[in-house]
């Protein structure tokens, strides 16, 4: 029904031409000199005389827009909430409160906006306005504003359940992040798998999202993660010795068994290239020199070791080490792994 209401919006265009001399019913909503508020005054006059609910809907939305356009969002909120309180049976109250929630969002009053979005979902039926579901709008806003991961998980579940066609695959990625925050690792991995298998995986704000999700799933399900070590110096010393003695079996022991990569600095190779790569193919024919010092990142979670003399172009390789991010297993989480190789001189 609400979808047909916007055919009535032409009413607003004719309002200013109608009688503007009638006294306003409630001066709380008027701002500025009289001549600047003739349209609002007439809208209120028509609203107070109108009995048809659909026509009242049009007038209410125009009054709210008029108040907002004058810079008095506080009066817009007062008008809408007063109407809802006095007319609890109005079938459009959910939409009016959506306008209130959006107003508070625009005022950066996020906790109050969240309160109203939740209230609409809990207490008011869904409406289609201009073809858009007000419940879908509420869920999208809540997922944007909410910081509590448990609340966000609930909103994602409702979104996927009620609006599967309006839920891009990237939502599974963010749902997985929320599961991680509350320590629900199995659910997080399942959400990552659904993200990986979706048709929409590109996230403009995070170009590494798909790679990160794929690595987490592979690492989670790999049975024996015995290549990780608690001490970085011990791991580096073992890798150095294996390279200098050209001990291929020992080198394989230290190499990460999943997600091991080889790529130029700042460029990702496709997965098939990583799978076919094997460092041991180049070790026997190379005369490798290794820098005496390892370069540890400022965050103490990554490190690189410069090596030269590889029988491949470019001959300079940086061995990359990182801490394992795997809270699902506290015994492994925070240990070190030799995770890959960057080719060429460091950028």
Secondary structure as the mmCIF struct_conf table of DSSP 4:
data_model
#
loop_
_struct_conf.conf_type_id
_struct_conf.id
_struct_conf.beg_label_comp_id
_struct_conf.beg_label_asym_id
_struct_conf.beg_label_seq_id
_struct_conf.end_label_comp_id
_struct_conf.end_label_asym_id
_struct_conf.end_label_seq_id
HELX_RH_3T_P HELX_RH_3T_P1 UNK A 2 UNK A 9
HELX_RH_AL_P HELX_RH_AL_P1 UNK A 10 UNK A 15
TURN_TY1_P TURN_TY1_P1 UNK A 16 UNK A 17
BEND BEND1 UNK A 18 UNK A 18
BEND BEND2 UNK A 22 UNK A 22
HELX_LH_PP_P HELX_LH_PP_P1 UNK A 23 UNK A 24
BEND BEND3 UNK A 25 UNK A 25
HELX_RH_3T_P HELX_RH_3T_P2 UNK A 27 UNK A 29
BEND BEND4 UNK A 32 UNK A 32
HELX_RH_3T_P HELX_RH_3T_P3 UNK A 34 UNK A 36
HELX_RH_AL_P HELX_RH_AL_P2 UNK A 38 UNK A 49
HELX_RH_AL_P HELX_RH_AL_P3 UNK A 53 UNK A 69
TURN_TY1_P TURN_TY1_P2 UNK A 70 UNK A 71
HELX_RH_AL_P HELX_RH_AL_P4 UNK A 73 UNK A 86
TURN_TY1_P TURN_TY1_P3 UNK A 88 UNK A 89
TURN_TY1_P TURN_TY1_P4 UNK A 91 UNK A 92
HELX_RH_AL_P HELX_RH_AL_P5 UNK A 93 UNK A 106
TURN_TY1_P TURN_TY1_P5 UNK A 107 UNK A 108
HELX_RH_AL_P HELX_RH_AL_P6 UNK A 110 UNK A 123
BEND BEND5 UNK A 124 UNK A 124
STRN STRN1 UNK A 128 UNK A 129
TURN_TY1_P TURN_TY1_P6 UNK A 130 UNK A 131
STRN STRN2 UNK A 132 UNK A 133
HELX_RH_AL_P HELX_RH_AL_P7 UNK A 134 UNK A 145
HELX_RH_AL_P HELX_RH_AL_P8 UNK A 149 UNK A 162
HELX_RH_3T_P HELX_RH_3T_P4 UNK A 164 UNK A 166
TURN_TY1_P TURN_TY1_P7 UNK A 169 UNK A 169
HELX_RH_AL_P HELX_RH_AL_P9 UNK A 170 UNK A 181
TURN_TY1_P TURN_TY1_P8 UNK A 182 UNK A 183
HELX_RH_AL_P HELX_RH_AL_P10 UNK A 185 UNK A 196
TURN_TY1_P TURN_TY1_P9 UNK A 197 UNK A 197
BEND BEND6 UNK A 198 UNK A 199
TURN_TY1_P TURN_TY1_P10 UNK A 204 UNK A 205
TURN_TY1_P TURN_TY1_P11 UNK A 207 UNK A 208
HELX_RH_AL_P HELX_RH_AL_P11 UNK A 209 UNK A 221
BEND BEND7 UNK A 223 UNK A 223
TURN_TY1_P TURN_TY1_P12 UNK A 226 UNK A 227
STRN STRN3 UNK A 229 UNK A 229
BEND BEND8 UNK A 230 UNK A 230
HELX_RH_AL_P HELX_RH_AL_P12 UNK A 232 UNK A 244
TURN_TY1_P TURN_TY1_P13 UNK A 245 UNK A 246
HELX_RH_AL_P HELX_RH_AL_P13 UNK A 248 UNK A 254
STRN STRN4 UNK A 255 UNK A 255
BEND BEND9 UNK A 257 UNK A 259
STRN STRN5 UNK A 261 UNK A 264
TURN_TY1_P TURN_TY1_P14 UNK A 265 UNK A 266
HELX_LH_PP_P HELX_LH_PP_P2 UNK A 268 UNK A 270
HELX_RH_AL_P HELX_RH_AL_P14 UNK A 271 UNK A 276
TURN_TY1_P TURN_TY1_P15 UNK A 279 UNK A 279
HELX_RH_AL_P HELX_RH_AL_P15 UNK A 280 UNK A 283
TURN_TY1_P TURN_TY1_P16 UNK A 284 UNK A 285
STRN STRN6 UNK A 289 UNK A 290
BEND BEND10 UNK A 292 UNK A 293
STRN STRN7 UNK A 295 UNK A 296
TURN_TY1_P TURN_TY1_P17 UNK A 298 UNK A 299
BEND BEND11 UNK A 300 UNK A 301
STRN STRN8 UNK A 302 UNK A 308
BEND BEND12 UNK A 311 UNK A 314
STRN STRN9 UNK A 317 UNK A 323
TURN_TY1_P TURN_TY1_P18 UNK A 327 UNK A 328
BEND BEND13 UNK A 329 UNK A 329
TURN_TY1_P TURN_TY1_P19 UNK A 330 UNK A 334
STRN STRN10 UNK A 336 UNK A 343
BEND BEND14 UNK A 344 UNK A 345
#
